[in-house]
Amino acid sequence: MSKHHLKSKFEVISHAVILFITVYCFTNTDLAVASSTTSKMNNHIIISAGDKVIKKLIALNDSACVLLVDGKIYCWDNKTTGRVDLEKTSRVDLANNALAEEIYGTSVDMDEFDTGYHACATLKNNDIRCWGNNIEDIFDFDTIFEQPTRPDITTSGIASFKINQQITKKMNSPKKIITNAGVVCSITRENKLFCPHEHLVFLNGEKDIESAVFGEILACLHKTSKEVECYDMRGEANKKPVTLSFNGELVPKQFASRIIYSWGTCIINSKGQLACWDGEHIGDINFSYIYNIETKKMIMQDKSASIDIQLTDTHACVLQASNSVYCWGNNESGQLGSTTEGLVKNTPYSSFPGNKMKFNTKGKIKSIAIGHGFSCFHIGNSIECFGKI
């Protein structure tokens, strides 16, 4: 065999080995299925991180992601059978083996306008990167992100896009990134808001901001004082904020809203009482198309304080101080949990207070992450999911 043929053969083998190593590195997820059950109305899976430690769980519209303490990020997507397919779990490629400090994601489906379903991460090298479905539809995508280079050999990893250095500098080591409604706004460590989007520049520099929700009609800021200020996004400049009252509650502990662009608003008030705007049920959990963010108190069987409320376009879940979770809304994929326990009957919809979720994993519920047709919960060092993800 000639030297030329030997060299060609060696190059082919070398490329194959590199590809194998790369694919292995990005598909060997450090996660494992601890148990899994599927029925017509109850798709249920427990994912264990083994000797790895789960730092954070987030949900996008149709996928969920976890950040491990070692700085790696893994995501899994929906599967038509309704069961999580861990073989399709992939590591997010942060480029040059970079590791993440924190991840953020609350993107959800919006019928009014499609602006991508994305998550973002702050990295240990001070970069900020984002990834997700239809991410190119983020407002002002071409000016916010560095132009993506030609994909390298890590084809099995989930591609991420780097926010350009000028904008990263203005974000000033953010303590939070807002990802809903096609934006990548940030809240600095000094609690100032910065949005690198043309339609939101009038909000830049707003002070004492704890969180924010943006939409087609309204932009609402939850201030460190706990007041909620909203701006009408229609019209031209000189927009003035309106401080909201929720049945007399001016300072809610938590403000969560989708009515701004779709269907619901909930608060947890200063006394830990859940209150939601409860409109007419049509089809899924879609309420009348009114930009109304008033609320009314929701009476729960569990009298302990509410500590977290999460909303999607299909359902809602609330975490109580008692370590109990109640979910209501659409249940066509089994996202409200077991149909043999609690209040849920074998129907595709359950009104509030819905179902008291029954978990196989023991321990404190650290967080809720719900998306279109699924509910996931970070319990101990495992992720327990229900529904179609």
C-alpha positions in Angstrom: 0.0 0.0 0.0 1.3 3.4 -0.9 2.2 6.1 1.6 -0.6 8.2 0.1 -3.2 5.5 0.7 -1.8 4.9 4.2 -2.0 8.6 5.0 -5.6 8.8 3.6 -6.6 5.8 5.6 -5.0 7.3 8.7 -6.8 10.6 8.2 -10.2 8.8 7.9 -9.6 6.8 11.0 -8.4 9.9 12.9 -11.6 11.8 11.9 -13.7 8.9 12.9 -12.1 8.7 16.3 -12.4 12.4 16.9 -16.1 12.3 15.8 -16.7 9.4 18.2 -15.1 11.1 21.1 -16.9 14.3 20.4 -20.3 12.6 20.0 -19.7 10.6 23.2 -18.8 13.7 25.2 -22.0 15.5 24.2 -24.4 12.6 24.4 -23.1 10.9 27.6 -25.3 13.1 29.7 -24.4 12.1 33.3 -28.1 11.6 33.7 -30.0 8.3 34.0 -33.6 7.2 34.1 -34.4 5.9 37.6 -38.0 4.9 36.8 -40.6 5.4 34.1 -44.3 4.7 33.7 -46.7 5.5 30.9 -50.4 5.2 30.7 -53.1 7.0 28.7 -53.3 9.9 31.2 -50.1 9.6 33.2 -46.6 9.9 31.6 -44.2 9.9 34.5 -40.5 9.7 34.7 -37.7 10.2 37.3 -34.3 11.3 36.2 -31.3 10.8 38.4 -28.0 12.7 38.2 -26.1 9.9 40.0 -23.0 11.3 41.6 -23.5 14.6 39.8 -25.3 17.4 41.5 -28.2 19.3 39.9 -27.9 23.0 40.5 -30.9 24.3 38.6 -33.9 23.1 36.5 -35.6 25.3 33.8 -38.3 24.8 31.2 -38.7 26.2 27.7 -41.9 25.8 25.7 -41.4 22.2 24.7 -38.2 21.1 26.4 -36.4 21.2 29.8 -32.8 21.8 30.8 -30.7 21.2 33.9 -27.5 22.9 35.0 -25.1 20.6 36.9 -22.8 22.0 39.6 -19.9 21.1 37.4 -21.1 23.8 34.9 -22.5 21.5 32.2 -26.0 22.0 30.8 -28.2 19.2 29.4 -31.6 19.5 27.7 -34.1 17.0 26.5 -36.9 17.6 23.9 -40.4 16.4 23.4 -41.2 12.9 22.1 -44.4 11.9 20.3 -44.9 8.9 22.6 -45.2 11.2 25.5 -42.2 9.8 27.3 -38.9 11.4 28.0 -36.2 9.9 25.7 -32.9 10.2 27.5 -31.1 8.9 24.4 -32.0 12.3 22.8 -30.7 14.3 25.8 -27.9 16.5 24.6 -25.3 18.7 26.2 -25.5 22.4 25.3 -22.3 23.4 23.5 -21.0 26.5 25.1 -17.9 26.6 22.9 -14.3 25.8 23.9 -15.5 23.6 26.7 -16.8 26.6 28.6 -18.8 26.0 31.7 -22.0 27.8 33.0 -22.5 29.7 36.2 -26.3 30.1 35.9 -29.1 29.4 33.5 -32.4 31.2 32.8 -35.4 30.2 30.9 -39.1 31.0 31.0 -39.9 31.0 27.2 -43.4 29.9 26.4 -45.6 29.5 23.3 -47.4 32.6 22.2 -50.1 32.5 19.5 -49.9 36.2 18.9 -46.4 36.3 17.6 -43.6 33.7 17.4 -40.4 35.0 19.0 -38.4 31.8 19.6 -38.3 29.6 22.7 -34.9 30.1 24.3 -32.8 29.9 27.4 -29.6 31.7 28.3 -26.6 31.1 30.5 -24.0 33.2 32.1 -20.6 31.5 31.8 -17.6 31.3 34.1 -15.5 33.0 31.4 -18.0 36.0 31.6 -19.6 35.3 28.3 -23.4 35.1 27.9 -24.9 32.5 25.5 -28.4 31.5 24.5 -29.9 28.5 22.8 -33.3 27.0 22.0 -35.9 26.4 19.3 -36.4 29.2 16.7 -33.9 31.3 18.5 -33.2 33.2 15.4 -36.7 34.8 15.9 -35.5 36.6 19.0 -36.1 40.4 18.5 -33.0 42.0 17.0 -31.2 38.7 16.8 -28.6 39.8 14.2 -27.5 42.8 16.3 -27.5 41.1 19.7 -25.6 37.9 18.9 -22.2 37.4 17.3 -22.5 35.9 13.8 -22.4 32.1 14.2 -19.3 30.5 12.8 -19.4 27.4 10.6 -20.6 24.5 12.8 -17.7 22.4 13.9 -17.5 18.6 14.5 -19.6 18.7 17.7 -22.8 18.1 15.7 -24.5 16.2 18.5 -24.4 19.1 20.9 -27.0 21.8 21.1 -25.7 24.9 19.5 -25.6 28.1 21.5 -25.1 31.7 20.3 -22.8 34.3 22.0 -24.2 37.7 22.9 -21.7 40.2 21.5 -19.2 41.8 23.9 -20.6 45.3 23.7 -24.0 44.2 24.9 -22.5 41.7 27.5 -20.6 44.7 29.0 -23.8 46.7 29.3 -25.5 43.8 31.0 -22.8 44.2 33.7 -22.5 40.7 35.1 -26.3 40.3 35.4 -27.9 38.7 38.4 -30.8 37.7 36.2 -31.7 37.4 32.5 -35.3 37.7 31.3 -36.1 35.3 28.4 -39.8 35.5 27.9 -41.5 36.9 24.7 -38.4 36.8 22.5 -36.1 39.0 24.7 -32.8 38.7 26.5 -33.1 41.6 28.9 -31.0 41.6 32.0 -31.2 42.9 35.6 -27.9 44.0 36.9 -26.5 43.5 40.4 -27.5 47.1 41.1 -31.2 46.1 40.2 -31.2 48.1 37.0 -32.9 46.9 33.9 -31.2 46.7 30.5 -32.8 45.5 27.3 -30.8 45.4 24.0 -34.0 45.5 21.9 -35.2 48.5 20.0 -38.8 48.4 21.3 -37.7 48.2 24.9 -35.0 50.8 25.1 -37.3 53.3 26.9 -37.0 51.0 29.9 -33.2 50.9 30.1 -31.9 52.2 33.4 -35.1 51.6 35.3 -34.0 51.1 38.9 -34.9 48.8 41.8 -36.2 46.0 39.5 -36.6 42.5 40.8 -38.1 40.9 37.7 -39.9 41.7 34.5 -42.5 40.3 32.1 -42.8 41.6 28.5 -45.5 41.1 26.0 -47.3 42.4 22.9 -49.4 45.0 24.8 -47.8 45.4 28.2 -44.5 45.4 29.9 -44.6 44.8 33.6 -41.8 45.4 36.1 -41.9 43.8 39.6 -39.9 46.2 41.7 -37.7 45.5 44.8 -40.4 47.4 46.7 -42.7 44.6 45.5 -44.9 47.0 43.6 -45.8 46.1 40.0 -45.6 48.8 37.4 -46.8 48.3 33.8 -46.4 50.2 30.6 -48.6 50.1 27.6 -46.4 49.0 24.7 -48.7 50.6 22.1 -48.1 54.0 20.8 -44.9 56.1 20.7 -42.5 57.4 23.3 -43.3 59.1 26.6 -44.8 55.9 28.0 -45.7 56.4 31.7 -45.9 53.5 34.2 -49.1 52.6 36.1 -48.8 51.0 39.6 -51.2 48.1 39.8 -53.4 47.1 42.6 -54.5 43.5 42.8 -57.7 43.6 44.9 -56.0 46.1 47.1 -52.7 44.3 47.2 -49.9 46.7 46.1 -46.8 44.7 47.0 -47.1 41.0 46.0 -44.2 38.7 46.9 -44.3 37.2 43.4 -45.9 38.4 40.2 -46.3 35.9 37.3 -48.2 36.7 34.2 -49.2 35.4 30.8 -52.3 37.5 30.2 -49.9 40.2 29.0 -49.6 38.1 25.8 -51.8 35.1 26.3 -54.0 34.0 29.2 -53.3 34.3 32.9 -52.0 36.4 35.8 -51.2 35.2 39.3 -49.6 36.8 42.3 -48.5 35.5 45.7 -49.4 38.4 48.0 -47.6 39.7 51.0 -49.2 37.1 53.3 -48.4 34.1 51.1 -51.9 33.9 49.7 -52.4 32.9 46.0 -54.5 35.1 43.8 -55.1 34.7 40.1 -57.1 36.3 37.4 -59.6 33.5 36.5 -61.2 34.0 33.1 -63.4 31.8 31.0 -62.1 28.4 30.1 -62.0 27.8 26.4 -60.4 24.7 24.9 -57.1 24.5 26.7 -56.8 26.9 29.6 -57.2 29.9 27.3 -59.1 32.8 28.9 -60.9 35.6 27.1 -58.5 37.7 25.1 -58.6 40.7 27.4 -55.5 42.5 28.7 -56.7 42.3 32.3 -54.3 41.7 35.1 -56.6 42.0 38.1 -56.8 39.0 40.4 -58.9 37.4 43.0 -58.0 35.2 45.9 -57.8 31.4 45.3 -59.0 29.3 48.3 -56.8 26.2 48.7 -57.3 23.2 50.9 -53.6 23.5 51.9 -53.6 26.5 54.3 -49.8 26.9 54.2 -48.2 29.8 52.4 -47.8 29.7 48.6 -44.1 30.2 47.8 -43.9 29.8 44.0 -46.4 30.0 41.1 -45.6 28.9 37.5 -47.8 29.4 34.4 -47.8 28.0 30.9 -50.2 28.1 28.0 -51.7 24.8 29.1 -51.7 24.7 32.9 -50.4 26.2 36.1 -48.7 24.8 39.3 -48.2 26.3 42.7 -45.7 25.2 45.4 -46.8 25.4 49.0 -44.7 25.9 52.1 -45.9 22.4 53.2 -43.9 20.9 50.3 -47.1 20.1 48.4 -47.7 21.1 44.7 -51.1 21.6 43.1 -51.5 21.8 39.4 -54.6 22.7 37.3 -55.6 23.3 33.7 -55.2 21.1 30.6 -54.3 17.5 31.4 -54.4 15.8 28.0 -50.7 14.7 28.3 -51.0 13.8 32.0 -49.1 16.9 33.1 -51.3 17.2 36.2 -50.0 13.9 37.6 -51.7 10.8 38.7 -55.4 10.4 37.9 -55.9 7.9 40.7 -54.9 10.3 43.5 -56.1 13.8 44.4 -58.9 15.7 42.6 -58.1 15.0 38.9 -60.6 12.7 37.2 -60.0 11.0 33.8 -60.7 14.2 31.9 -58.5 16.4 29.8 -59.1 19.5 32.0 -59.1 20.2 35.7 -60.2 23.5 37.2 -58.5 25.1 40.2 -57.3 23.7 42.7 -56.7 20.8 40.3 -54.6 17.9 41.5 -52.3 17.5 44.5 -49.2 16.1 42.8 -48.0 12.7 44.1 -44.2 12.2 43.8 -42.1 9.0 44.1 -39.0 11.0 45.0 -38.7 11.9 48.7 -37.3 15.2 49.8 -37.7 19.0 49.6 -39.1 20.3 46.3 -36.5 22.9 45.2 -38.2 24.3 42.1 -41.0 23.9 39.5 -40.4 24.1 35.7 -43.4 23.6 33.5 -43.9 24.0 29.7 -46.4 23.1 27.0 -48.0 19.8 28.2 -45.4 18.9 30.9 -44.5 19.5 34.5 -41.0 18.9 36.0 -39.9 19.2 39.6 -36.4 19.4 41.1 -36.6 17.2 44.2 -33.5 16.3 46.1 -31.0 15.4 43.4 -33.5 14.1 40.9 -35.9 15.5 38.3 -39.4 14.1 38.3 -41.5 14.9 35.2 -45.1 14.3 34.2 -46.7 14.7 30.8 -45.4 15.0 27.3 -41.9 16.4 27.1 
